[in-house]
Amino acid sequence: MTPWKFHTKVINACIAHKKNFLTASYCSPELRKLETAIENAGIIGVMEMGLDPGIDHMLAMECFDEVYRRGGKVISYKSYTGGLPAPEFADNPLRYKFSWSPEAAMSTVLNSALYLEDGKRKEIAAGGDLMDAAQRMNDLIGFNLESYPNRDSISYKDVYKLKDCETVIRGTIRYKGFAKVVRALINLGFMDTKEHPKLAPGAPSLTWHEVTCTILGIDPTSSTKTAADAIRAKLNTSEEVVQDILKLEILSDKVAELKGSPFATISQHFADIMAYGPNERDLIVMSHQIGIEWPDKRRELRVVRLVVYGEAGKGKAGLAMSRTVGIPAAIAARMILDGKIQRKGYVLPLTSDIYEPILEELKNEGIQATEVTVPL
């Protein structure tokens, strides 16, 4: 479970020492370049064996394979996943808490996205435009969610062999309101990844009030009212969003931990004020919306949902995110040890010999999807 930036180094070490490896992370284009070397070393490299990626692949492929066996076509595929605080603990302006690196989690909002919708290729530029693309979720409506596209969805048309699909979208789920607040942070300059000399580690200490004034380009000795008015003027948005920004304690007298850039510094701040408490629990939500056409031309929408709550009072081990990422990886590791996975090279949970036993065992751990089908 090492961070992604170390994967190439670790995999090269596994190749050199002929040792199998397993990770829940994406098999990136860079890692794909090592595939021949992995096969030549005669080792197994299990990847994308967590929640997303991982369980999302398994639930999707389980549905796709059934449709293909019955002679049907998959005509649309939308998949959304989110790790969130349970509703009773979504008590900050972002409606979000961090169970992993805040800097890594927040950096995803700056990504670009590529997807297919009604046969049209659509692209969202990097730098924060994803937040403008956020839309209210049309599923799991009891949670009041929004979603936005995630990375390159079009590549999954080949991964999943969705040759008849006119829509392929994979996205991220957040509580409604997240995107507006993050968009405001971007507009204010807090998500700027460029190094700022006054925010360098070792620079003279600054309070959060002074950090915010520095980022806004106003006198650090400005009053709280002056700073708040500068925020209003720069955002030109609703007072509700302004108040959410102010509730992030960015005008407090607390000394900031300087990390070099506005983005790294605010990410550290979020780590401090938005961590899970000892008796708080999280939640993971997943929604696959799969359009199907059967041989008799009937069309239906199959919605596959996964909702898992964490267990309060058990620390990180009780988090739903920990369980839904860690348990699939643990099951796959045991399958390697038991000789149930023998294929050399990269192994992803895209085939029934991998996903069927894992999904079955996940049910025993209380991780089980539900399905509903409606005619189109």
Phi, psi and omega in degrees: 000036179287153178302152187302328185292347178261357188299315182300316181295316181294317181295321177298324177293321178296321177297314182298322184259005178054052179242136176295158177215162182211138175211156177273356188277167178296146172272091187287164175305324178297317180289330178301332180295343181268000188300315181298318179296323178294315179296318180294331178282349179070033182244162180259130177237092180279128180226165179057044185245063178223231177265295178220093014272150177147267180300326178301316176302313187297313181293323178294311183294327176301316179291312182302314183297322178297315180300315182293323178298327183268010175081013181271178177237145171265116186256345175204150182213118173235132182224129181228139179219145175209144170254121189225161166291149172304151187310322183289348180246009175275068195246028176228169185301332177278348186054038188212150172222161190252120174257359176214187186309115178301323180295317178293318181295315182287333181296335182295335180288347180264359182290164168273171177214148180223128181208170181243127180223119182052042177081358182254132176284126181235143184226139176242128184290153176290163175109359176125355180295341176305324183294332177284341182270356182298137180227152177297136179291136178265011177226163182052045190293341179293344181266350182056069187249162169227163182217157175215153184298156187228117173057214183263099179283330186298328180299335182285347174298322177279317181304315183266359181059049183264063188294337182261003185282130174261344179227124176223108181226127170244135186217174181252141179255136171221164172293147181300133182113337180303310187296321180297320181290317179294320177302320178295319178299320178297313182295330179280343180104001182289340182261014178287124183270358179287143178295141177237124186303326181283349179254008182291141173304132182095348175290162177308139185296149180227144169282169178293329174301315181290323176300313182297316178298321179297315180294324180284343181080029177242169182301124180299343178269006179302149178292163178300320179296318180297317179295318180296321178294325177295323177296314179301315183295321183286327183278319183050051182230189182292153178296331178300315179293319178302315180296322176300317179298315181295329179288353177279008175064031182275357174243023181276169177271006177295137178287129182277147172270107187283131186236009175109308180239160174304318182298310181294325181289316179291327178297318177295321177300316178296323178301325182283321188258352183232031175277156175289134174283167185297336181245024179256156180232157179251190186204138168242140179231138178221139178221117170259127177241106192243117177275132186232139171239124182269166182305331179274011177078001172296142177238143178214160175248120176257125180249118180252120185240141173230123177230122181228127175264146173283174179249118181294148175085002181249012179066205183295332180294337180269355181292139176301323178297317179299317184290316185283342172270315188284322184292314176302320179296319180294319178298316180296322178298318179293325178298323176296312182297326180275001179078014181275345169240115182236349183298131182273154183092197179288136177233119176245156184281061184248356182239153188298330180293340177262308189284329183297307180295328181289314178299322179296317181288328177299327177301322179293341179263008180079017179250095188217132180278160171242159182227146170219142181235133178230146179290150176254000000 
